[in-house]
């Protein structure tokens, strides 16, 4: 079922509306990929993610949200419900994609690649919870992994984004 691809940009994904897509449109941009959920204690991170998008978007940065219902069923909504919640509650303007699995046997190939990256402590493997963040350089290399409790506007994440945009 899954397609092998040479880079993250080639992996098939679907938009929140269910249309076939890929990350190819984002090649050359610094990306922050985040597994998101609407009914989580960390859901307010949407606000910080949107502020990052607004602050750095014109400099070649994009947040990409991937709804996931694997953590205590905290993203139960339909695509329409997710879109409505994100836009009305947090004014989300960054792209959201189809609900996927980030762990386990049904893990999406994108997350199979992302979870090979280690965090600051050297730990790779499964996503720990909603709002885990993966920083991807303009060339498609995963250059940072930030665990769920790392706020979007934390000093370490902002520094990593700025370093990629400067590079």
N, C-alpha and C positions, 0 to 999 in steps of 0.2 A: 504494500500500500504506500509506503514512504519512498520518496525519490532520493537517490544519492545526488549530492551536489558538491561542487568544488568550493563554494563559498556560501556564506550566510545569505548573500544577495540572491542566490539562485534557488533557495529553498521555497517550495510552494507554500503560501499561506492564503488565508481568505480574509477579506475585509469584514468589518462587523456586519455589513449587509449581506455577506455570504458570497461576494464576488471573488473569483480567483485573482490572486495577486502574488507579489513577491516583494522583497526589500530592494529590488533593483532600482526603483525610483529614488531611493535614498542613498545610493552609492555616491561617495564623495562628501557625505554629511557625517558629522559626529552624532551618534545615536545613543539614547538611553532607553533600553528595553526593560519594561516593568510588567510583572504579572499583577494585575489589579483586581479589586473586589469592592463591591458597593456596600456590604454589610459587615465590615471588619472594623476593629478598633483603630486600625491604621488608615482607614479610608480617607480621613482628612489630609493625608499626604497628597491626594489629588490636587489640592490647592497649591502646594509647593511645586509639584510637577508642572502645573500650568504656569506658575511664575517663572520657572526655568525656561519653559518653552517661549514665553513672551520676552524674556531677557536676552536669550541667546539664539532664538530662531533665525533672525536676520544674519547672524554670523555663521550659519551653516550647521545648526544643531537642531535635532528633532527628538522629542519624546515619543515613544511608541508604546501603547498600552495593550496588553494581552489579558483579557478577562479570564479568570480561572476559578472554578468552583470546587477545587480539591481540598481546601482547608476549611473544614467544618461547614461546608455548604454556604460560604459567605458571598457567593456570586450566583444566586439562583435565577436571576432574571433572564428574560429573552433578550435578543439583540436590541430590540426596540426599547425595552425597559432600561437596559444598560445605557444606551445612547441618551435617552431622556434624562435619566438620573445624573449622568456626568455633565451634560450640557446645562441643565437647569440648576443643579446644586453647586457645581464647581466651575462652570463656564469653560469646560474642557474644549480646547480647540485642536489639540494634537490628535493624530490618528489612533483609532481603536480598531482592533482586529477581532476576529471570531474567537469565541470562548474555546480554550484549549486546555489540555493536560500538560503540566510542566514536570511532573514526576510519574514514575511507575511505568507499567508495560505500555500504556497508551501515550507516553510522553511524546509531544510533538518534536519532529526532527530539529526544529530551530532550538528548542530547549535541550535537546540531546547535545547539541554543539555548545550552547551557552554554559551548561552545567559542567563542562570539562574545565572551565576557568576557575581558578582559585580566588578566594577572597584575600583580604589583607593578612590573615593568619595562615594562609597557605592551604586552606580547606576548600576542596572542590566538592562535586556531588550534588545531591538533591537540593532543590529550592527549599528553604526552611519554612516560609510562610508567604502570605500575600505581601506585595510591594518589595520583593527582592529586585535589585537594580543591576543591570549589566551595561557597562559603558563600552561602546563599540567605536573604534577609530574609523576615520573616513575610508580606509582601505578594507574594512570588514573584520579587522582583528579585534577580539575581545580584550580590552586593556584594563578593565576594572570590574570588580564585583562587590556590591555593597548590600549587606544583609538588610532584612526588612525594617529594622528599627533605625536604620540610618536615614535621617530626614533628608528629603530632596535638596534642601538648601544648606545642608551641613557643610562645614569648612572643607572637609576632605573630599566630598563629592564635587563641590563647586570648583575646588582647585584642580581636580582631575579633568573636569569638563574644560576649564580654561586652558589647561596645558595642551589638551587635544586640539582646541580651536587655534591656539597659537602655533602649534607644530605644523 
